[in-house]
Amino acid sequence: MRRVSAALIALLLAAGAARAETADGVAAIVGDEVVLLSEVRDAWQAYVSKLRAKGESVTQEDAMQLRNQALQSLIDEKLVGQIAKKQNMAASEEDIDESVKGIAQDEGVSVDAIYAAAAQQGLDKKAYRNQLGQQITRMKIVQGAVQGKVHVTEDDVKKLYDERYGHAKPGVRIRVLHILIPVPADAPQSQRQEARELTQQLRDKAKESGDFSALARKYSAAPTASQGGLTVFRESDAPPEIKAAIEDLKPGEVSGVIETTHGENLFQYLDRFDPADVPYEQVSDKLRAELMERQTMPAFEKWIADVRKSRYIEVVAPELR
């Protein structure tokens, strides 16, 4: 296992990487574990900060809903961890080593460089490996939970092929993943700088995790966010600043932060192709994986909802009930 899969990392990130340094009270009891009020506060404040960085206003009602979402995500994280422990599916040191090596290989850097990049984000080697191990563990559980419940037929794959390639006009296309952090045209420089800093942080996170699409789903304001930022455009139609930023990238590499009239942008370059020359056999596996990814999260949500019903969960903090 090399890395956390694109289908599920959005859930893992939503659970929150931040952890409280002090136990300032219990928010909820989940089986034989607790969720701390400080954990909820940290995750909640992170949600609010990210929305504000996108230029979105957050009302008091919105903030309360985000706090409830933070609590639920943390509860689900506990549930997944408990199931992993019971089924002896925790990530091994070998799993973590392989994942780090895979990320380093894809980035074209050394393993030490990956740890150095994590350190710049405030994660020492041990903390980075622990976080990655948690993500791998949860991925194993989630994949096992939905295995057999996600079905993609050959007709489904052929239909997507026809939509994407079968009726396309000749001409080279560029396929990328895209993250947009919007900035209004009349925004003050301080707001643009804040958006740029957030986008740079997302770039660093994408290089660390190896999962650009999950970050696109969570943070991007582009119309393609729900598809993990997947965007295809004609090479001849690409804006000059974007074309220049990605023209020398290798597959899998991430661009620098690109400022456009819409805001701050990141791109992960995937490939170039002419749809008129792409045979079905060449892309069928990739299209099938894409369709399976679309179905995985709804299947997992149904599974975790059933798990909640079968486990002892009590929200004990009055303000969270």
Secondary structure, DSSP 4 states (H G I P E B T S, - for coil): --S--TTTHHHHHHT-S---SS---EEEEETTEEEEHHHHHHHHHHHHHHHHHTT----HHHHHHHHHHHHHHHHHHHHHHHHHHHTT-PPPHHHHHHHHHHHHHHHTS-HHHHHHHHHHTT--HHHHHHHHHHHHHHHHHHHHHHTTT----HHHHHHHHIIIIITPPSS-EEEEEEEEEE--TT--HHHHHHHHHHHHHHHHHHHHHS-HHHHHHHH--STTGGGTTEEEEEGGGS-HHHHHHHTTPPTT-B---EEETTEEEEEEEEEEE-GGG--HHHHHHHHHHHHHHHHHHHHHHHHHHHHHHHS-EEE--GGG-
